[in-house]
Amino acid sequence: PLNQRHHGWFIGFAPAENPVITVAVLTEHSCHGSTGSAPLARDVMQAYLDKYPPQPKDLKNSLSLKAIQKKGL
């Protein structure tokens, strides 16, 4: 019976290199996190990253370095 099936969990973060979002999804009685919860987590993370694209991690440092190189320091 449906009410005796296991719950599906998925917890993830994105992007892998410099995480800015963490999502935890529980789907009741869905048996597997990979089929019930993971697709929902993916959609939430993708919507967030589409709205707030991650910035390059070293952008500030690279811009500062270019400014120093231009000044000849």
C-alpha positions in Angstrom: 0.0 0.0 0.0 1.1 3.6 -0.7 1.1 4.6 2.9 3.6 1.9 3.8 6.2 3.0 1.2 9.4 4.7 2.2 9.9 8.4 2.0 12.3 9.8 -0.6 14.9 12.3 0.4 17.4 14.4 -1.6 19.8 17.0 -0.3 22.1 18.9 -2.6 23.9 22.2 -3.2 25.0 24.1 -6.3 27.2 25.0 -7.9 29.7 22.4 -6.9 32.8 24.6 -7.0 31.4 27.5 -4.9 28.0 26.6 -3.4 25.4 29.4 -3.1 22.2 27.4 -2.6 21.4 24.3 -0.6 18.1 22.4 -1.1 16.5 19.5 0.9 13.4 17.8 -0.5 11.3 15.1 1.1 8.6 13.4 -0.9 6.3 11.2 1.2 5.8 7.6 0.2 7.8 8.0 -3.1 10.3 5.2 -2.2 13.4 6.6 -3.8 15.0 10.1 -3.5 16.4 9.7 -7.0 13.0 9.5 -8.7 10.8 11.6 -6.4 12.9 14.2 -4.7 16.0 14.8 -6.9 14.0 16.1 -9.9 12.3 18.6 -7.6 15.6 19.7 -6.0 17.1 20.1 -9.5 14.2 22.3 -10.6 14.5 24.5 -7.5 18.3 24.9 -7.8 18.0 25.6 -11.6 15.4 28.3 -11.1 17.5 29.9 -8.4 20.7 29.8 -10.5 18.8 31.2 -13.5 17.6 34.2 -11.5 20.8 34.7 -9.6 23.7 33.5 -11.8 26.9 32.7 -9.8 29.7 35.2 -10.2 33.2 34.0 -11.0 35.0 33.3 -7.7 38.2 35.3 -8.5 36.6 38.1 -10.5 37.6 40.8 -7.9 41.2 39.5 -7.7 41.6 39.3 -11.4 40.3 42.9 -11.9 42.6 44.2 -9.2 45.5 42.4 -10.8 44.7 43.9 -14.2 44.5 47.4 -12.7 47.9 46.9 -11.1 49.4 45.7 -14.3 48.0 48.7 -16.2 49.6 51.1 -13.8 52.9 49.3 -14.1 53.3 48.5 -10.4 
